[in-house]
Amino acid sequence: MNLATEFHPVPVPKFKSKKSTYTPALRDRIKERDQYCQSCGAPGDEVHHVIPRGRFYRKWYTFDDVNDERNLMYLCWRCHHRATTDNTELERLIRLQEKQFGNLRREF
């Protein structure tokens, strides 16, 4: 008798999860579009979600999917780290992206 499965069975999901829209092809398009770090101009390393995935609420933004190309930018690892740890830097990157693509946030 296996007590782990006998008394704590693994729940079976009742629905299938949606397939992510963040694909290798999308990542490649962002790298080709931006070509270098959009913050400091150094060679880029990582694609960054301007509006973080954990803070994305569809009603607040002008796009429906967190993986929309307007919400992605190419950054070097230093700037990416800064963007994820410094809210002032994150706000600066949002304004930078809004200059290029128009408002990302809805007006209320």
TASUL-V671063 format. One record per backbone hydrogen bond with DSSP energy under -1.0 kcal/mol. NH is the residue of the N-H (numbers start at 1). CO is the residue of the C=O. E is the energy in kcal/mol with one decimal. If there is no record, write none. Layout:
nh = (NH,NH)
co = (CO,CO)
e = (E,E)
This chain:
nh = (6,7,23,27,28,29,30,31,32,33,34,35,36,37,38,41,45,46,48,50,55,60,61,62,68,71,72,73,75,80,81,82,83,84,86,90,91,92,93,94,95,96,97,98,99,100,101,102,106)
co = (2,3,21,23,24,25,26,27,28,29,30,31,34,42,74,37,75,75,73,71,52,57,58,104,65,68,69,48,46,76,77,78,79,80,82,86,87,88,89,90,91,92,93,94,95,96,97,98,60)
e = (-2.4,-2.3,-1.2,-2.4,-2.3,-2.1,-2.2,-2.2,-2.4,-2.5,-2.8,-2.3,-1.5,-3.4,-2.6,-1.4,-2.6,-3.0,-3.7,-3.1,-1.4,-2.8,-1.1,-2.4,-2.1,-1.9,-1.3,-2.1,-3.2,-2.4,-2.3,-2.3,-2.6,-1.5,-2.0,-2.2,-2.4,-1.9,-2.3,-2.1,-2.3,-2.2,-2.4,-2.3,-1.7,-1.1,-2.5,-2.1,-2.9)
